[in-house]
Amino acid sequence: MDKRFKPLTPIEQLEERRVLFDELAADPALPIPAVVRKIRTTLRLTIAEYARLCGVSARTLQDIERGESSPTLATAEKLLKPVGMTVGAVSRKRT
C-alpha cells in the first residue's frame, strides 16, 4: 500500500471500487493507459506493488501508463485481473 495514504476500512475500499467501476463503465472508450493508472491509483498501490500483484515488470507497467508502449492482450488481462475485470471490445453501431 502506498504509504502516502491513510489506510481505508474494508467498507471504504468497497465504496472506492464501486466508484471506480462506475467511472470506467461511464467512459468505455477510455484508453488502456488511463484505465490501468486509474485502477492502480484507486487501489492506492505504487507502480512496483501493482506490477508485482499483476505479474508484470514495473518497467512494463510504467511504459504502459505513460502510453509509451501498448500492452498485449495477455498483459492487459493481467493488469485488469486484480479488480475482476477482463478485456472487452466496444463496437460502434453502424448506421
ChimeraX commands (.cxc) that place a marker at each C-alpha (Angstrom):
marker #1 position 0.00,0.00,0.00 radius 0.5
marker #1 position 1.27,3.43,-0.92 radius 0.5
marker #1 position 2.41,4.99,2.36 radius 0.5
marker #1 position 1.21,8.46,1.33 radius 0.5
marker #1 position -2.36,7.46,2.09 radius 0.5
marker #1 position -4.17,6.62,5.30 radius 0.5
marker #1 position -5.40,3.01,5.14 radius 0.5
marker #1 position -9.05,2.59,4.20 radius 0.5
marker #1 position -11.51,0.43,6.08 radius 0.5
marker #1 position -12.93,-2.55,4.17 radius 0.5
marker #1 position -16.20,-0.67,3.64 radius 0.5
marker #1 position -14.35,2.37,2.30 radius 0.5
marker #1 position -12.37,0.08,-0.04 radius 0.5
marker #1 position -15.58,-1.42,-1.43 radius 0.5
marker #1 position -17.06,2.03,-1.98 radius 0.5
marker #1 position -13.88,3.18,-3.78 radius 0.5
marker #1 position -14.11,0.13,-6.06 radius 0.5
marker #1 position -17.79,0.78,-6.81 radius 0.5
marker #1 position -16.98,4.35,-7.77 radius 0.5
marker #1 position -14.09,3.11,-9.93 radius 0.5
marker #1 position -16.31,0.63,-11.80 radius 0.5
marker #1 position -18.97,3.29,-12.32 radius 0.5
marker #1 position -16.41,5.74,-13.71 radius 0.5
marker #1 position -14.93,3.12,-16.04 radius 0.5
marker #1 position -18.38,1.99,-17.21 radius 0.5
marker #1 position -19.36,5.60,-17.92 radius 0.5
marker #1 position -16.44,6.01,-20.32 radius 0.5
marker #1 position -15.87,2.73,-22.21 radius 0.5
marker #1 position -13.62,4.45,-24.76 radius 0.5
marker #1 position -11.06,5.39,-22.09 radius 0.5
marker #1 position -7.58,4.39,-23.31 radius 0.5
marker #1 position -5.88,1.41,-21.63 radius 0.5
marker #1 position -3.10,3.53,-20.07 radius 0.5
marker #1 position -5.69,5.72,-18.34 radius 0.5
marker #1 position -7.70,2.69,-17.17 radius 0.5
marker #1 position -4.63,0.98,-15.71 radius 0.5
marker #1 position -3.45,4.14,-13.95 radius 0.5
marker #1 position -6.94,4.80,-12.56 radius 0.5
marker #1 position -7.19,1.24,-11.21 radius 0.5
marker #1 position -3.73,1.38,-9.63 radius 0.5
marker #1 position -4.24,4.77,-8.01 radius 0.5
marker #1 position -7.72,3.85,-6.76 radius 0.5
marker #1 position -6.25,0.75,-5.12 radius 0.5
marker #1 position -3.58,3.06,-3.66 radius 0.5
marker #1 position -0.70,0.97,-4.94 radius 0.5
marker #1 position 2.69,2.05,-6.20 radius 0.5
marker #1 position 3.84,1.00,-9.65 radius 0.5
marker #1 position 6.12,-1.66,-8.14 radius 0.5
marker #1 position 3.34,-3.06,-5.93 radius 0.5
marker #1 position 0.76,-3.23,-8.72 radius 0.5
marker #1 position 3.28,-4.73,-11.14 radius 0.5
marker #1 position 4.16,-7.47,-8.62 radius 0.5
marker #1 position 0.45,-8.11,-7.99 radius 0.5
marker #1 position -0.24,-8.44,-11.72 radius 0.5
marker #1 position 2.85,-10.45,-12.61 radius 0.5
marker #1 position 4.40,-7.90,-14.96 radius 0.5
marker #1 position 7.59,-5.91,-14.63 radius 0.5
marker #1 position 7.45,-2.45,-13.09 radius 0.5
marker #1 position 9.10,-1.05,-16.22 radius 0.5
marker #1 position 6.40,-2.56,-18.44 radius 0.5
marker #1 position 3.66,-1.12,-16.25 radius 0.5
marker #1 position 5.36,2.26,-16.21 radius 0.5
marker #1 position 5.68,2.32,-20.00 radius 0.5
marker #1 position 2.03,1.32,-20.44 radius 0.5
marker #1 position 0.79,4.00,-18.05 radius 0.5
marker #1 position 2.83,6.64,-19.85 radius 0.5
marker #1 position 1.47,5.49,-23.20 radius 0.5
marker #1 position 4.96,4.65,-24.44 radius 0.5
marker #1 position 4.02,1.05,-25.21 radius 0.5
marker #1 position 0.82,-0.86,-25.84 radius 0.5
marker #1 position 0.10,-3.98,-23.82 radius 0.5
marker #1 position -0.57,-7.30,-25.48 radius 0.5
marker #1 position -3.98,-8.81,-24.76 radius 0.5
marker #1 position -2.37,-11.20,-22.27 radius 0.5
marker #1 position -0.70,-8.32,-20.43 radius 0.5
marker #1 position -3.90,-6.26,-20.45 radius 0.5
marker #1 position -5.73,-9.25,-18.90 radius 0.5
marker #1 position -3.07,-9.46,-16.17 radius 0.5
marker #1 position -3.43,-5.75,-15.42 radius 0.5
marker #1 position -7.22,-5.93,-15.12 radius 0.5
marker #1 position -7.48,-9.25,-13.27 radius 0.5
marker #1 position -6.82,-7.91,-9.71 radius 0.5
marker #1 position -10.09,-5.95,-9.84 radius 0.5
marker #1 position -12.08,-8.68,-11.54 radius 0.5
marker #1 position -12.22,-7.04,-14.95 radius 0.5
marker #1 position -11.48,-8.53,-18.35 radius 0.5
marker #1 position -10.58,-7.09,-21.71 radius 0.5
marker #1 position -13.62,-6.41,-23.84 radius 0.5
marker #1 position -14.41,-4.79,-27.13 radius 0.5
marker #1 position -16.59,-1.80,-27.69 radius 0.5
marker #1 position -18.15,-1.59,-31.11 radius 0.5
marker #1 position -19.87,1.33,-32.69 radius 0.5
marker #1 position -23.36,0.89,-34.03 radius 0.5
marker #1 position -23.32,1.14,-37.81 radius 0.5
marker #1 position -25.94,3.21,-39.49 radius 0.5
marker link #1:1,2 radius 0.2
marker link #1:2,3 radius 0.2
marker link #1:3,4 radius 0.2
marker link #1:4,5 radius 0.2
marker link #1:5,6 radius 0.2
marker link #1:6,7 radius 0.2
marker link #1:7,8 radius 0.2
marker link #1:8,9 radius 0.2
marker link #1:9,10 radius 0.2
marker link #1:10,11 radius 0.2
marker link #1:11,12 radius 0.2
marker link #1:12,13 radius 0.2
marker link #1:13,14 radius 0.2
marker link #1:14,15 radius 0.2
marker link #1:15,16 radius 0.2
marker link #1:16,17 radius 0.2
marker link #1:17,18 radius 0.2
marker link #1:18,19 radius 0.2
marker link #1:19,20 radius 0.2
marker link #1:20,21 radius 0.2
marker link #1:21,22 radius 0.2
marker link #1:22,23 radius 0.2
marker link #1:23,24 radius 0.2
marker link #1:24,25 radius 0.2
marker link #1:25,26 radius 0.2
marker link #1:26,27 radius 0.2
marker link #1:27,28 radius 0.2
marker link #1:28,29 radius 0.2
marker link #1:29,30 radius 0.2
marker link #1:30,31 radius 0.2
marker link #1:31,32 radius 0.2
marker link #1:32,33 radius 0.2
marker link #1:33,34 radius 0.2
marker link #1:34,35 radius 0.2
marker link #1:35,36 radius 0.2
marker link #1:36,37 radius 0.2
marker link #1:37,38 radius 0.2
marker link #1:38,39 radius 0.2
marker link #1:39,40 radius 0.2
marker link #1:40,41 radius 0.2
marker link #1:41,42 radius 0.2
marker link #1:42,43 radius 0.2
marker link #1:43,44 radius 0.2
marker link #1:44,45 radius 0.2
marker link #1:45,46 radius 0.2
marker link #1:46,47 radius 0.2
marker link #1:47,48 radius 0.2
marker link #1:48,49 radius 0.2
marker link #1:49,50 radius 0.2
marker link #1:50,51 radius 0.2
marker link #1:51,52 radius 0.2
marker link #1:52,53 radius 0.2
marker link #1:53,54 radius 0.2
marker link #1:54,55 radius 0.2
marker link #1:55,56 radius 0.2
marker link #1:56,57 radius 0.2
marker link #1:57,58 radius 0.2
marker link #1:58,59 radius 0.2
marker link #1:59,60 radius 0.2
marker link #1:60,61 radius 0.2
marker link #1:61,62 radius 0.2
marker link #1:62,63 radius 0.2
marker link #1:63,64 radius 0.2
marker link #1:64,65 radius 0.2
marker link #1:65,66 radius 0.2
marker link #1:66,67 radius 0.2
marker link #1:67,68 radius 0.2
marker link #1:68,69 radius 0.2
marker link #1:69,70 radius 0.2
marker link #1:70,71 radius 0.2
marker link #1:71,72 radius 0.2
marker link #1:72,73 radius 0.2
marker link #1:73,74 radius 0.2
marker link #1:74,75 radius 0.2
marker link #1:75,76 radius 0.2
marker link #1:76,77 radius 0.2
marker link #1:77,78 radius 0.2
marker link #1:78,79 radius 0.2
marker link #1:79,80 radius 0.2
marker link #1:80,81 radius 0.2
marker link #1:81,82 radius 0.2
marker link #1:82,83 radius 0.2
marker link #1:83,84 radius 0.2
marker link #1:84,85 radius 0.2
marker link #1:85,86 radius 0.2
marker link #1:86,87 radius 0.2
marker link #1:87,88 radius 0.2
marker link #1:88,89 radius 0.2
marker link #1:89,90 radius 0.2
marker link #1:90,91 radius 0.2
marker link #1:91,92 radius 0.2
marker link #1:92,93 radius 0.2
marker link #1:93,94 radius 0.2
marker link #1:94,95 radius 0.2
view
